[in-house]
């Protein structure tokens, strides 16, 4: 079995659905279910809280009980059931309930896929993480290019049906053959005995986690309000998908060259560059409210998101024992991709209702501290290198 191709196909199929859910779901609820921006931000924030609980506790626990293949299949089926439940949901309470249910299953697929990739890399069955992960970005951008053509023609109602079809495809794919190492049920050994907090005893894990938490949380406004902000600044409807996916095209390019061009960079250097890029991105979106400038700022997603994620994966593969990978991924997903984003989604929604541009400049409260901490970590890395060579 070609594990590089297998991993790339799974990333592609998941991010094909993520490319529908992440940019458009808040807008879909606002436009088709008739709720307000503040209600949508509250619903998505509660969903992110549920996502954090699921990835911090349920995902690591189940990773110690189930094979990666089975875990992916169960999470996929749970996601499918939750999306079907959106069909009759038309009130704020029902949408909130279904969104929480969806977030217990659906976002778990992301750390599950990254954990599977980490295991394959550590077992020498996957040579390039970046090359497999780039197929996820390709899936994300592919659907984004298409979805707004259909929303322009038929309205935002098609967003739900597109997501439903995508999840059905993922469930079918997850039922097919997987690499042997991912089909083996974990043995109850060190993974069960080790407390999740022991990860923080690993050198600099806590510091790196705080940095990526801040960097990923800074995307809260973009993820939840980027779609409606582009409508606010009069972007043509049929071009919104293309504009959103400029970011993903930049991400694809980064992951394509990451192993070759950035494999030799230290984690601290990568995080510093990511923090600088993220800060510049949100400043220029705030300062220049135009479609052209927004498009230019989208290219910085290669730094603000992709490089930050790559840096954490590089740290994880180099420093985290095999038995602790799932726990580390769970913490990262819960704190950096869920709870931090939930908090700043509420913060961004508050600013957005005052003035849409304020929601973007507000994200520098994440990026500036992350830059300072990245410089500290980079210095610690350098001190360690000097010590090791002395």
N, C-alpha and C positions, 0 to 999 in steps of 0.2 A: 504493500500500500504506500502511495506517495503521501506522506504525512504533511508535507508542505502544502500540497493541493487540498488535502482533507481539511486542514486548519483554515486555509484561505476561504474555502467554500462555506464553512460554518460562520466565519466572521462576516462574509458577504451576505448570507441569508439573514443573520440577525440585524446587521446594520441597515439592510434594506428596509426593515420595519422601523428601526430607530430613526431613520431619516424621515419617516412620516410622523412618528410620535413626538420627537423632541421639538422640532420647529413649529409644528402646526397644531398640537393638541389643545393648548390653551385657546388659540384662535378658533378652533373647531367648537369648543364648548361655548365660547362667547357668541359666535355667529349662528350656531345651529340650535343651541339649547337656551339662548336668551339670558345668560348670566352676565354680570358685570366684570370688569377687569379685576376689581378687588376680590370678588367671589372666586374667580378663576385662580388668582394667585393663592388664596387661602386653600382651595381644593388641592392644587398642585403641591403646596407646602406640606399639607397633611399626608399627601401621597409620598413625598420625599422622606417624611418622618417614618412612615411605614416601611419604605424601601431601606432606610438605615437600619431599622430593627431586624428586618429580614436578612440583610447581608452581613450584619454584625453577629447575629446569633444563630438564626436558622441555617444560613448557607454554610458556615464553618462546621456546624454540628452534622448536617446532612452530608457534607463532603467527607466526613469521617465514617459515615455509615454506608454511603452509596457510591457506586462507580461514577465517573464523570459523565459517561454516556447516559446512564439512567437519570442522573440529576438534571441533565439538560432536557431530557424528554419530559420529566415531571414538571419542570418549570415552564416548558413550552405549552403543555396541555393546560396548566393552571392559567397561563396568560390568555390562551384561547377562550376559556370559559369566562374569564373576567371581561374580555372585550365584547363577547356576545351579550353580557349583562348590561352594556351601555345602551342597547337598542331600546329597552322600555324606560330607561332612566331619563326623566325630564325635569326633576326638581333639584334644588341645591342639595338637600340631604341625600337623595338617591345618587346623585353624581359624586358626592363626597364619599359615600360608602363604596361605590363601585371603583372609584379611583384608588382608594386605600387597598381594596382587594387586588386590583391589577398590580400595584406596586409591591405587593408581597411576593409576586411571582416573576413578573416581566423583567424588571431591571436586574434580577439575580442572574439572568443569562449572561450579563456582561462580565462580572467577576468569574463566573463559571467557565466562560470561554478563555479568559486571560489565565486562569489557573491551569486549564488544560494545556494551553500553549506553554506555560512555565514548566509544567511537568515534562512535556515533550522536549523542550530545550535542555532541561537538566538530564534527561535520559538519552541525550544525543540523537533524538529522532527528528528534531526540528532544528534546522541550521540557522534560519533567519526569522526571528520574531517579526521584525519590521515588514518583511515582504509578505508574510501572511496577513498581518494587521492592515496592510494597505488595501487588501481586498474588502475589508470592512468599510473603509472610507469610500471605495469605489461603489459599493452597494448603496451607501448613504447618498452619494451625489447622484447616482443613476436615478433613484426614485424621486429625488428632489427636482431633477430636470423635467420629469414627466408629470408629477402630481399637480403642479400649478396650471398645466395645460388643461387638465380635467377640471380643476376647481374653477378656472376661468370660464369653462364651457358649461359645467353642470352645477357649480356651487360647492360650498365647503362640505356638503353631505358626503361627497365621495371619499373624504379623508378616512372616515370610519371603515368603509368597505375595503379600501386599499390596505389599511392596517390589518383587517381581518383576513384577507387573502394572503398577506405576507406571513402572518403567524401560522396559518394553515400550512404554508410551504415549509416553514422552519420545523414544525412538528413532524412533518413527513420526512424531512432530511435527518432529523435527530433520531429517527427510528432505524436508520440504515447502519451499516457496519462502521465501527470505529477502530482506531489503533488498539492493539491488545492491551497496552499499558493503561488506557483510559476505560477499558471494559472490565478491569479487575476491581472487585470490591475491596476497599481499604481494610488492612489488618488493624485491629484495635491494639495499638501500641503507644508510642510516644505521643502521637497526635492527640489522643484522648486525655493523656495524663497532664499535658502541658496546659497551664492556664494561659488564656489569651493575653493577659497582661505581661507575661514573660517576654513577649515580643519587644516590649519597651526596654528590656535589659540589653537588647542587641544594640551595638554601637550606633548612635545617632539616629535610630529608627524614629524616635519621637520628634526630633527636629525636622527630619525629611518629611514626615507625615504632616506636620504643621504647615510647612512650605507648600506642599501640593494641595493641602486642604484650602489654603487661601487662594492659590492660583486657579483651582477648579471652581471654587465658589464665586469667583469674579465673573463667571460666565452666566450667572443666574438671570440677569436682566436680558442678555442676548437670547438665551434659550427660550425664555417665557414670553418676551415681549418684542423680539426682533421682527417677527412676522407682522404684528400689528403696527410696529413703528415704521416699517417700510411703507405700509399703507398710509400712515400719518404724514410721511414726507412725499406722498404722491408717486411712489414707485409704480410703474405699470404692473397690473396684476399678473400678466403672463410672464413677466420677468422676475417676479419675486423669488420663485424657485431657483432660478439661475443665480441671482444675487446671493441668496443664502448659501448656495453650494459652491460659491467662490472659496469660502472658508474650507470646505471639504476638499476641493481640488488642491488647495495649498497643503492640506493635511496629507493627501495622497502622495504628493510630491515629496513631502518630508519623510514619510515612512518608507518611500521607495529608496531614498538615498541615505536614510538614517544610519543603518548598520555600517555602511561604507564610509560616509562622510563624518559621522558624529560618534561612531563606536569608540574612538580613542579619547573623546572628551570625558572629563570627570563629571560625576553627577552634579557636583556643586556648580560647575561652569554651565552645564545645561540648564539648571534651575535658574541661575542668574540671568541668562539670555532670555529664558521664558518670561521671567518677571519684568524685564525691561520691555520686551515686545508687548506684553499684556497691558502695561501701564500706558504705553504710547497708543495702543489700539483704542482704549476707552476715552482717552483725552481727545483724540481727533474726531471720534464719533460725536462727542459732546460739542466740540468747538465748531464743527462744520456740518450742520444738519442738511446734507445733500445726498442724493443717491450715489453720485460719483465718488464722493469721499467715503461713504459707507462701503462701497465696493472695494476701494483701495484698502480700507481698514480690515476687510475680510481676509486679506492675504496673511495678516498677522496671526490668524488662527493656527498657522503652522508652528508658531512659537508659543502663544498663550495656552493652547491646549495640547497639541501633538508633542511638542518638545517636553512639556511638563510630564505628560503621561509616559513618554519614552524614558525620561530620567528616572521616574519611580520604578518602572519595570527593570531598568538597568540596575538600580540599587537592590531591588528585591531578588533578582536572579543571582547577584553577587554575594548577598549577605544573609538571606533568609533560608534556613534549612528546609528541605523538601517537605517534612511533616508539618511545617508551619506556614506554608505558602497560602493555603486556603484561608487561614485565619488572617494573614496579612492582607490578602485581597479583600476579605470581608470588612476589615477595619478601614481600608482605603475607600471602598465603595460606600460604607456607611457614613464616614466622616467627611471625606473630600467630595464625593459625588452625590451625597444625599442630604445629610443634616446641614452641612455648611451651605449648600445650594438652597435648601429650604428656608433657612434664616434670611439669606440675602434675596430670595424671591419675594418674601414679604416686604423687606426693606426696599427692594427695587419697585414693587408695586405701589408702595406708599409714595415714593419719589415720582413714579410715572404719572400718577394722578395729579400731582402738582404741576409737573412739566416733564414730558417724555424724555427730553435730553438729560435731565437730572438723574434718571435711573442708570444711565451709562457712566457718567462721571462719578457717581456714588460708588462704583466698583473699585475705585482706586484705594478705598479703605482696606481692600484686600491686597492689591498688587504692590503697594509701597512697602508695607510690612514684610511681604514675601520676598521682596528684593533685598531688604536689609538682612533678613535671616539667611537668604541664599549666600550673601557675601560672607556672613559668619561661618556657614557650613563649608564654603569653599576654602576659607582660611584654615579650618580644622582639618580638611582633607590634605591640604598642603603641608600642614604641620606633621600629620601622620606619615606622609611620604618622606619627609626629611628625616623623621625618627627611624623609619624602616631602613633607610639607606645609610644611616650613620653607624 
